[in-house]
Amino acid sequence: MTDGMIVRELMSDPLLLKYSVIIVDEAHERTLRTDLLLANLKGIQQRRNAAEDVKGKGRADKMIPLKIIVMSATLDAEKFSKFFHKQVHYAQLRFPTPTTSYSAKIIYVRGRQHPVTIYHSVESQVDYIDAAMRTFFQVHLDQSPGDVLIFLPGPSPRFSCPLLILISFHRPRGH
């Protein structure tokens, strides 16, 4: 889902109880909506993961903890780690050296780069699905074997475009 879809989901499910994991991908491409979503997710996570209620009593309605995964190729992981989890001051725990640690894990995954050719329309398209399909088939027929990635603006085109491709490949010749 996109950040906008999750924001809409918050309107009917303020604690996102249908979800146990939320992944925010491409977090470096932040918008105001993404920042507001991250702030909401932090609050939701704290509320759902709390062992006690506001009055300090044990929670009878144990909620499934919420895990948040923030992914990006270029973001400052330390800032996000600090934002999402409370600080643990080891000096308070009687460790010999006072240090501060953050409980949000940071995992670095080595990336691989592959050659990419980008095709885009010079002019605005009235029917972007049709334009994407024509471009896909042109690339498929004219270029050497490889993968094609088409960016589409919402869930409906993302479902219909692959279906149209499958239908086109399975249609008998001449039809």
VOZA-545985 format. One line per field, with one value per residue: residue number from 1; residue in three letters; x, y, z of N, C-alpha, C in turn. Coordinates in steps of 0.05 Angstrom, whole numbers. Last residue first. Layout:
// VOZA-545985
torro: (NUM, ...)
banu: (ALA, ...)
nx: (X, ...)
ny: (Y, ...)
nz: (Z, ...)
cax: (X, ...)
cay: (Y, ...)
caz: (Z, ...)
cx: (X, ...)
cy: (Y, ...)
cz: (Z, ...)
END
This chain:
// VOZA-545985
torro: (175, 174, 173, 172, 171, 170, 169, 168, 167, 166, 165, 164, 163, 162, 161, 160, 159, 158, 157, 156, 155, 154, 153, 152, 151, 150, 149, 148, 147, 146, 145, 144, 143, 142, 141, 140, 139, 138, 137, 136, 135, 134, 133, 132, 131, 130, 129, 128, 127, 126, 125, 124, 123, 122, 121, 120, 119, 118, 117, 116, 115, 114, 113, 112, 111, 110, 109, 108, 107, 106, 105, 104, 103, 102, 101, 100, 99, 98, 97, 96, 95, 94, 93, 92, 91, 90, 89, 88, 87, 86, 85, 84, 83, 82, 81, 80, 79, 78, 77, 76, 75, 74, 73, 72, 71, 70, 69, 68, 67, 66, 65, 64, 63, 62, 61, 60, 59, 58, 57, 56, 55, 54, 53, 52, 51, 50, 49, 48, 47, 46, 45, 44, 43, 42, 41, 40, 39, 38, 37, 36, 35, 34, 33, 32, 31, 30, 29, 28, 27, 26, 25, 24, 23, 22, 21, 20, 19, 18, 17, 16, 15, 14, 13, 12, 11, 10, 9, 8, 7, 6, 5, 4, 3, 2, 1)
banu: (HIS, GLY, ARG, PRO, ARG, HIS, PHE, SER, ILE, LEU, ILE, LEU, LEU, PRO, CYS, SER, PHE, ARG, PRO, SER, PRO, GLY, PRO, LEU, PHE, ILE, LEU, VAL, ASP, GLY, PRO, SER, GLN, ASP, LEU, HIS, VAL, GLN, PHE, PHE, THR, ARG, MET, ALA, ALA, ASP, ILE, TYR, ASP, VAL, GLN, SER, GLU, VAL, SER, HIS, TYR, ILE, THR, VAL, PRO, HIS, GLN, ARG, GLY, ARG, VAL, TYR, ILE, ILE, LYS, ALA, SER, TYR, SER, THR, THR, PRO, THR, PRO, PHE, ARG, LEU, GLN, ALA, TYR, HIS, VAL, GLN, LYS, HIS, PHE, PHE, LYS, SER, PHE, LYS, GLU, ALA, ASP, LEU, THR, ALA, SER, MET, VAL, ILE, ILE, LYS, LEU, PRO, ILE, MET, LYS, ASP, ALA, ARG, GLY, LYS, GLY, LYS, VAL, ASP, GLU, ALA, ALA, ASN, ARG, ARG, GLN, GLN, ILE, GLY, LYS, LEU, ASN, ALA, LEU, LEU, LEU, ASP, THR, ARG, LEU, THR, ARG, GLU, HIS, ALA, GLU, ASP, VAL, ILE, ILE, VAL, SER, TYR, LYS, LEU, LEU, LEU, PRO, ASP, SER, MET, LEU, GLU, ARG, VAL, ILE, MET, GLY, ASP, THR, MET)
nx: (-122, -75, -62, -99, -73, -34, -14, -59, -67, -20, -29, -75, -54, -17, -58, -93, -64, -45, -92, -109, -70, -28, 7, 64, 122, 147, 202, 225, 284, 305, 331, 336, 280, 232, 191, 193, 186, 134, 106, 112, 88, 35, 26, 31, -11, -54, -48, -55, -85, -59, 6, 51, 112, 153, 155, 213, 257, 320, 358, 408, 450, 448, 479, 461, 476, 476, 440, 440, 395, 384, 332, 319, 341, 402, 442, 494, 534, 580, 612, 592, 522, 475, 433, 445, 482, 453, 394, 361, 309, 258, 253, 248, 290, 336, 328, 330, 384, 411, 402, 388, 376, 385, 351, 306, 253, 229, 181, 151, 104, 61, 33, -35, -57, -92, -131, -111, -50, -38, -36, -25, -63, -55, -31, 29, 60, 54, 46, 6, 32, 77, 52, 25, 69, 93, 52, 51, 101, 94, 53, 80, 118, 83, 61, 106, 153, 215, 248, 270, 238, 227, 175, 153, 112, 85, 55, 4, -61, -109, -102, -91, -114, -157, -189, -208, -163, -122, -131, -110, -56, -49, -53, -9, 33, 7, 17)
ny: (-244, -263, -315, -317, -292, -292, -240, -210, -229, -209, -154, -147, -160, -118, -75, -81, -72, -21, 9, 5, 30, 79, 95, 55, 38, -23, -57, -115, -153, -188, -197, -137, -105, -108, -133, -106, -53, -57, -73, -27, 12, -5, -1, 54, 72, 49, 77, 130, 165, 214, 234, 286, 268, 233, 179, 140, 91, 76, 20, -1, -51, -57, -63, -85, -71, -100, -75, -64, -51, -31, -33, 8, 23, 57, 79, 113, 102, 103, 44, 4, 7, 18, 38, 90, 84, 71, 92, 83, 119, 91, 93, 125, 163, 131, 109, 154, 169, 124, 125, 170, 139, 110, 69, 46, 28, 9, -27, -40, -79, -80, -134, -143, -127, -149, -127, -120, -97, -77, -7, 46, 76, 63, -6, -41, -53, -28, -34, 3, 52, 51, 47, 96, 131, 115, 126, 182, 193, 171, 205, 253, 239, 230, 281, 309, 260, 231, 190, 157, 112, 67, 39, 17, -34, -60, -115, -127, -101, -88, -44, 11, 45, 66, 52, 92, 125, 92, 86, 134, 122, 81, 108, 142, 106, 46, -24)
nz: (-673, -693, -645, -583, -523, -486, -486, -470, -418, -394, -400, -369, -319, -310, -309, -265, -219, -226, -233, -177, -143, -180, -223, -241, -274, -295, -315, -345, -356, -416, -482, -522, -555, -584, -553, -504, -521, -541, -496, -464, -496, -494, -438, -430, -462, -434, -386, -400, -443, -454, -437, -456, -490, -483, -438, -427, -405, -383, -368, -324, -298, -227, -165, -102, -32, 31, 82, 150, 200, 264, 312, 365, 414, 423, 478, 510, 568, 619, 638, 673, 688, 716, 688, 679, 638, 594, 574, 517, 485, 444, 373, 327, 326, 324, 273, 241, 250, 229, 174, 130, 64, 17, 8, 58, 102, 163, 193, 254, 287, 341, 378, 388, 454, 508, 546, 595, 617, 684, 700, 692, 667, 613, 615, 596, 554, 488, 434, 421, 433, 400, 350, 348, 348, 299, 262, 265, 243, 192, 173, 171, 131, 87, 80, 66, 42, 24, 3, 41, 42, 10, 50, 108, 128, 186, 216, 230, 220, 240, 272, 269, 303, 273, 222, 190, 184, 168, 114, 96, 107, 71, 23, 26, 23, -10, 0)
cax: (-147, -95, -52, -90, -93, -49, 4, -47, -88, -25, -6, -76, -75, -7, -37, -103, -77, -25, -75, -125, -74, -48, -1, 36, 111, 129, 189, 212, 261, 310, 316, 346, 304, 255, 197, 193, 211, 156, 108, 121, 117, 49, 24, 49, 16, -49, -47, -28, -90, -87, -11, 32, 87, 160, 141, 190, 240, 295, 351, 380, 446, 445, 469, 474, 460, 492, 440, 450, 407, 392, 355, 311, 332, 375, 437, 466, 530, 554, 615, 616, 544, 500, 433, 424, 492, 465, 418, 368, 337, 267, 255, 228, 262, 331, 330, 305, 362, 414, 389, 405, 369, 402, 378, 315, 273, 234, 206, 154, 132, 65, 53, -12, -58, -66, -136, -128, -70, -34, -46, -4, -64, -48, -49, 10, 52, 55, 68, 1, 7, 80, 70, 10, 49, 108, 61, 28, 95, 115, 48, 57, 127, 100, 43, 93, 134, 195, 231, 284, 233, 236, 197, 154, 137, 82, 79, 25, -33, -109, -103, -82, -91, -136, -175, -227, -189, -122, -137, -138, -68, -47, -73, -36, 29, 22, 0)
cay: (-234, -254, -296, -330, -288, -317, -262, -206, -233, -238, -166, -141, -176, -145, -76, -85, -97, -41, 4, -5, 1, 70, 113, 63, 52, -1, -46, -89, -146, -174, -207, -163, -105, -96, -143, -135, -61, -48, -92, -53, 14, -3, -27, 36, 80, 42, 48, 121, 139, 214, 214, 275, 283, 261, 193, 156, 100, 88, 39, 6, -30, -69, -45, -91, -70, -91, -96, -54, -72, -21, -46, 2, -4, 58, 61, 114, 104, 113, 68, 20, -3, 13, 9, 84, 94, 49, 103, 67, 116, 106, 79, 104, 172, 149, 92, 139, 188, 132, 104, 169, 155, 133, 65, 66, 21, 33, -30, -20, -76, -70, -113, -153, -123, -150, -129, -144, -95, -95, -34, 29, 76, 90, 16, -31, -76, -22, -50, -26, 44, 54, 26, 70, 131, 114, 98, 166, 202, 160, 176, 250, 247, 208, 258, 316, 282, 239, 206, 181, 132, 92, 37, 43, -28, -38, -104, -132, -104, -110, -71, -7, 31, 84, 34, 71, 137, 102, 63, 129, 145, 75, 87, 153, 121, 71, 0)
caz: (-660, -712, -665, -608, -544, -489, -492, -496, -438, -395, -412, -398, -330, -314, -329, -292, -222, -220, -256, -199, -143, -160, -201, -245, -251, -303, -292, -350, -341, -391, -459, -514, -539, -597, -580, -505, -508, -559, -519, -455, -490, -520, -451, -416, -468, -462, -386, -391, -432, -445, -448, -437, -487, -486, -460, -418, -427, -376, -389, -328, -318, -253, -186, -127, -57, 8, 62, 125, 184, 237, 298, 338, 411, 413, 455, 501, 540, 611, 620, 680, 671, 731, 693, 698, 664, 608, 585, 541, 492, 467, 398, 333, 326, 347, 297, 243, 256, 258, 191, 153, 88, 23, -1, 39, 82, 146, 178, 233, 278, 314, 375, 374, 425, 495, 517, 592, 596, 662, 705, 703, 696, 623, 606, 615, 570, 516, 446, 418, 447, 429, 359, 347, 370, 324, 267, 274, 270, 210, 176, 189, 158, 98, 87, 91, 37, 44, -14, 35, 62, -2, 31, 94, 115, 166, 205, 251, 211, 220, 285, 248, 314, 284, 241, 200, 190, 196, 132, 94, 120, 100, 30, 25, 48, -10, 0)
cx: (-142, -120, -75, -82, -82, -70, -11, -29, -76, -46, -10, -52, -77, -28, -25, -80, -84, -38, -54, -108, -90, -53, -20, 26, 83, 118, 173, 197, 251, 283, 324, 331, 312, 281, 224, 201, 214, 183, 130, 125, 128, 79, 39, 50, 36, -20, -41, -26, -63, -93, -39, 14, 69, 135, 149, 179, 218, 282, 323, 377, 416, 441, 469, 462, 476, 475, 456, 452, 415, 405, 359, 335, 322, 366, 408, 463, 500, 553, 587, 619, 568, 521, 459, 423, 471, 477, 431, 394, 340, 297, 267, 231, 243, 302, 325, 305, 335, 391, 390, 392, 389, 396, 396, 344, 280, 257, 208, 181, 132, 95, 55, 8, -33, -69, -109, -131, -85, -56, -40, -13, -42, -47, -40, -8, 30, 45, 70, 22, 2, 55, 73, 27, 33, 89, 77, 36, 71, 110, 68, 51, 104, 110, 60, 75, 122, 178, 208, 269, 249, 232, 203, 179, 135, 109, 72, 52, -15, -80, -103, -81, -80, -112, -152, -215, -209, -149, -138, -147, -99, -60, -72, -57, 1, 17, 18)
cy: (-208, -243, -288, -308, -302, -315, -288, -229, -231, -244, -196, -154, -172, -164, -104, -88, -102, -69, -18, -10, -9, 40, 103, 77, 62, 12, -22, -81, -119, -168, -192, -171, -134, -99, -133, -146, -91, -56, -83, -72, -13, -3, -26, 8, 62, 49, 38, 91, 127, 188, 215, 256, 270, 278, 223, 171, 117, 98, 49, 25, -26, -47, -60, -72, -78, -92, -85, -78, -61, -44, -33, -9, -11, 30, 65, 95, 105, 116, 78, 45, 15, -1, -1, 55, 88, 58, 82, 78, 98, 100, 96, 91, 150, 157, 108, 120, 173, 150, 111, 150, 152, 148, 87, 60, 44, 26, -6, -24, -57, -67, -105, -130, -135, -147, -130, -149, -121, -93, -51, 1, 58, 91, 42, -10, -67, -47, -46, -44, 14, 45, 27, 48, 106, 114, 95, 137, 186, 168, 164, 221, 245, 215, 235, 293, 289, 262, 217, 200, 158, 116, 64, 42, -1, -33, -83, -121, -110, -117, -94, -36, 11, 71, 49, 53, 116, 114, 72, 107, 142, 98, 80, 133, 133, 85, 25)
cz: (-646, -700, -684, -629, -570, -511, -498, -504, -466, -417, -415, -413, -360, -326, -332, -313, -251, -222, -251, -224, -167, -162, -180, -220, -258, -277, -300, -324, -348, -377, -433, -489, -532, -581, -591, -532, -509, -547, -538, -478, -481, -516, -478, -430, -455, -470, -415, -390, -424, -431, -437, -451, -466, -482, -460, -442, -415, -402, -383, -351, -323, -274, -212, -148, -81, -18, 38, 106, 157, 223, 271, 323, 383, 406, 447, 477, 534, 581, 612, 663, 677, 713, 707, 706, 686, 635, 603, 551, 517, 472, 420, 360, 336, 349, 322, 267, 260, 266, 220, 174, 111, 49, 9, 31, 64, 128, 160, 219, 254, 308, 346, 370, 413, 465, 502, 562, 593, 642, 680, 709, 709, 653, 619, 603, 591, 532, 476, 432, 445, 444, 390, 358, 371, 348, 293, 280, 282, 239, 195, 194, 178, 126, 99, 100, 65, 34, 3, 17, 57, 16, 19, 76, 101, 155, 185, 242, 235, 212, 265, 258, 294, 296, 253, 220, 201, 204, 161, 112, 119, 116, 59, 32, 49, 17, 0)
END
